[in-house]
Amino acid sequence: MNILELELNTSLAIGVAVTDNTLIVELNDVRTISVPIEWFPRLAYATITERNNWRLIGRGHGIHWEDIDEDISVEGVLLGKKSNEAQSSFEKWPNHRKIILHSR
């Protein structure tokens, strides 16, 4: 096992913050990783309330946002991976959101 594999296997999220521009993940090894929010379009389009409604999943291996149906892995953040959601899927999502938001 190389150092990167060890890092990916042992680094777990313990905290999350989302600003207008950045997803910030606090790790159990005292590091803080930040990536552009534009890498995750659902987060970029989410409201502040939706961005703040997250929970850790898989004992900190991932983060889930219930309101926007988004899951992001700590490994993906560490590797600098952007969302791999198909453009066609994401294009349907804002239209569905508008219907839900207007019906509230």
C-alpha positions as CSV (number, residue, x, y, z in Angstrom):
1,M,0.0,0.0,0.0
2,N,1.4,3.4,-1.0
3,I,1.1,6.6,1.0
4,L,-1.8,8.0,-1.1
5,E,-3.8,4.8,-0.6
6,L,-3.2,4.9,3.1
7,E,-4.2,8.6,3.2
8,L,-7.4,7.9,1.2
9,N,-8.3,5.0,3.4
10,T,-7.8,6.7,6.8
11,S,-8.9,10.3,6.1
12,L,-12.5,10.8,7.3
13,A,-14.7,13.9,7.3
14,I,-15.5,15.3,10.8
15,G,-17.0,18.7,9.7
16,V,-18.3,20.5,6.6
17,A,-18.9,24.1,5.6
18,V,-20.2,25.5,2.3
19,T,-19.7,29.1,1.4
20,D,-20.8,30.9,-1.8
21,N,-17.6,29.8,-3.5
22,T,-16.1,26.8,-1.6
23,L,-16.8,23.4,-0.1
24,I,-14.7,23.0,3.0
25,V,-14.1,19.6,4.6
26,E,-12.5,19.1,7.9
27,L,-10.6,15.8,8.2
28,N,-9.9,13.6,11.2
29,D,-6.2,14.1,10.6
30,V,-6.5,17.9,11.4
31,R,-6.3,18.9,7.7
32,T,-8.9,21.1,6.0
33,I,-9.5,20.5,2.3
34,S,-11.3,23.1,0.2
35,V,-12.5,22.9,-3.4
36,P,-14.6,25.2,-5.6
37,I,-18.3,24.8,-5.1
38,E,-18.7,25.0,-8.9
39,W,-17.4,21.5,-9.1
40,F,-20.7,20.4,-7.6
41,P,-23.5,22.1,-9.4
42,R,-26.2,21.0,-7.1
43,L,-24.4,22.6,-4.2
44,A,-23.8,25.7,-6.3
45,Y,-27.5,26.1,-7.0
46,A,-28.6,25.1,-3.4
47,T,-29.9,27.6,-0.9
48,I,-28.0,28.4,2.3
49,T,-30.4,26.3,4.2
50,E,-30.0,23.3,1.8
51,R,-26.2,23.7,1.9
52,N,-26.2,23.6,5.7
53,N,-28.4,20.5,5.9
54,W,-25.7,17.9,5.5
55,R,-24.7,14.7,7.4
56,L,-21.7,12.4,7.3
57,I,-22.2,9.0,5.8
58,G,-20.1,5.9,5.9
59,R,-18.5,7.0,9.2
60,G,-17.1,10.0,7.6
61,H,-16.2,8.6,4.2
62,G,-18.8,10.8,2.6
63,I,-21.2,13.7,2.9
64,H,-24.9,13.6,2.0
65,W,-27.2,16.6,1.4
66,E,-30.8,15.3,1.6
67,D,-32.6,18.3,0.2
68,I,-30.6,18.3,-3.0
69,D,-29.9,14.6,-3.3
70,E,-26.1,15.1,-3.4
71,D,-23.4,12.7,-2.1
72,I,-19.7,13.6,-2.1
73,S,-16.9,11.2,-1.1
74,V,-14.0,12.4,1.0
75,E,-11.8,10.4,-1.4
76,G,-13.1,12.3,-4.3
77,V,-12.4,15.6,-2.6
78,L,-8.9,14.5,-1.8
79,L,-8.3,13.4,-5.4
80,G,-9.7,16.7,-6.7
81,K,-12.6,15.0,-8.5
82,K,-15.5,17.1,-9.8
83,S,-19.1,15.9,-9.9
84,N,-19.5,13.2,-12.5
85,E,-23.3,13.8,-12.8
86,A,-24.3,13.6,-16.4
87,Q,-25.2,17.0,-17.9
88,S,-28.6,15.7,-19.1
89,S,-29.4,14.6,-15.5
90,F,-28.4,18.0,-14.0
91,E,-30.3,19.9,-16.7
92,K,-33.5,18.2,-15.5
93,W,-32.8,18.9,-11.9
94,P,-33.2,22.7,-11.9
95,N,-36.6,22.4,-13.6
96,H,-37.8,19.9,-11.1
97,R,-36.5,22.2,-8.3
98,K,-38.5,25.2,-9.6
99,I,-41.7,23.1,-9.5
100,I,-40.9,22.0,-5.9
101,L,-39.9,25.5,-4.7
102,H,-42.9,27.1,-6.2
103,S,-45.3,24.6,-4.7
104,R,-44.0,25.2,-1.1
